[in-house]
Amino acid sequence: MMQTLLCGAVAGALFAAVPAAAAVSQAEAAKLGDSLTPVGAEKAGNGDEIPAWTGGLTEAPAGYKGDGRYVNPFPDDKELFRIGQSNVDQYADNLTPGQIAMIRTYDDYFLPVYQTRRSGTYPEAVQQKTIENATKVDLVESGNGLKNYQTAIPFPIPNNGLEAIFNHITRYRGGSFTRNVAQVTPQPNGDFSPVKFTESFTERVALEDYDPAEDPNVMFYFKQAITAPSRLAGNVLLVHETINQVKEPRRAWLYNSGQRRVRRAPNVAYDGPGTAADGQRTSDNLDLYNGSPDKYNWKLKGKKELYIPYNSYRLASADLSYEDIIKPGHIDQSLARYELHRVWHVTATLKDEERHVYEVRDFYIDEDTWQIAVVDHYDGRGNLWRVAEAHAMQIYDADIPAYAFETLYDLLSGRYLVMGLTNEEDIPYEYGTERSSREYTPAALRRAGVR
């Protein structure tokens, strides 16, 4: 029973493929915190499976030790039913073509469905800044950047597809955090060798030496150091993500520990190869989508009710090993959790003059968090090629939506990638880490790149 739900505030503009005036009126913005949540979702439920939003999950369960291992706050929830090959047609209206293809391709692939819990929320300060952004932030003339933006969600009431995708790109991730994660690219038989990373992320406004006048076009800094296996350990990627990418594209550098050399890395963008991913993802597949949106025409197609991965705490459990999760063809779906949520449907179509391995990308973005939940990728011949899913969970001790991990399935090769595994890592997440601008300079890469 797929429903197309159009918010009255944007009904006249949902099908626009080019940027329109971005900031909304004071009257429209007044709906935020009233009929809409502070970040623009519909507060009301659907009278059936989707409940009303009542503030999200803001309290840690009794078993949480404050150690970055986010235990399941809903341990008594039971699986309601499964969507598999025998009943996929019954639920097709609430699935993406990619999800349907995965179910039909693998006999043992299914979606375990649980009750919907709208756990997503952000800190009060981020919610308030989002409300302020609604009447102030604009797209630059070409759409490839933002004006009057510093932090939080820029377009809680989006007018077009570009605004919706920028909400995902810029969403609040905790200001500053460090995480230790693994990436795997299993062979068709399920064999894999993990590549491990230590990653740090810091919004410019969260730097301990933040200066509004210094480097004002940078949105955030990202550093990714490989820690295993030994043949790759010590290689480091540094990214300065810019706000207005017409004014200045993303800055990226790579430190190669074998050569002990830092070099600019313009290919760390678009469909350049993902780090140590064995060809199983592009650079802009990380976080389901990142970087400049200038290669595509973007269309906001409306809202849908979709079964998406949500409250995926079991997949982050330290009781599981990577071998417990990784199976031939796909992860062990019995460990996953899907819920019915409203999502924004955004389609990106490659511009005639541009080149990219993905001709069309269909994005399904959770309305409560602006995190992308599912992406269907099509090749240049119009064939469904790759299917991405992000297994979301709420960081309940800091009011931050996040992912337990993300998957990218290749329907043509039978292989897949999982990025963000933490089950076997000693310190998976640390939020609120203090970072200075000095740590995100090219000169700092050599110091970080030690075997």
Secondary structure, 3 states (H helix, E strand, C coil): CCCEECCHHHCCCCCCCCCCCCCCCHHHHCCECCCECCCCCECCCCCCCCCCCCCCCCCCCCCCCCCCCCCCCCCCCCCCEEECCCCHHHHHHHCCHHHHHHHHHCCCCCEEECCCCCCCCCCHHHHHHHHHHCCCCEECCCCCEEECCCCCCCCCCCCCHHHHHHHHHHCCCCCEEEEEEEEECCCCCCCCCCEEEEEEEEEHHHCCCCCCCCCCCEEEEEEEEEEECCCCCCCEEEEEEECECCCCCCEEEEEECCCCEEEECCCCCCCCECCCCCCCCEHHHCCCCCCCCCCEEEEEEEEEEEEEECCCHHHHCCCCCHHHHEECCEECHHHCCEEEEEEEEEEEEECCCCCCCCCEEEEEEECCCCCEEEEEEECCCCCEEEEEEEEEEEECCCCEEEEEEEEEEECCCCCEEEEEECCCCCCCEEECCCCCHHHHCHHHHHHHCCC
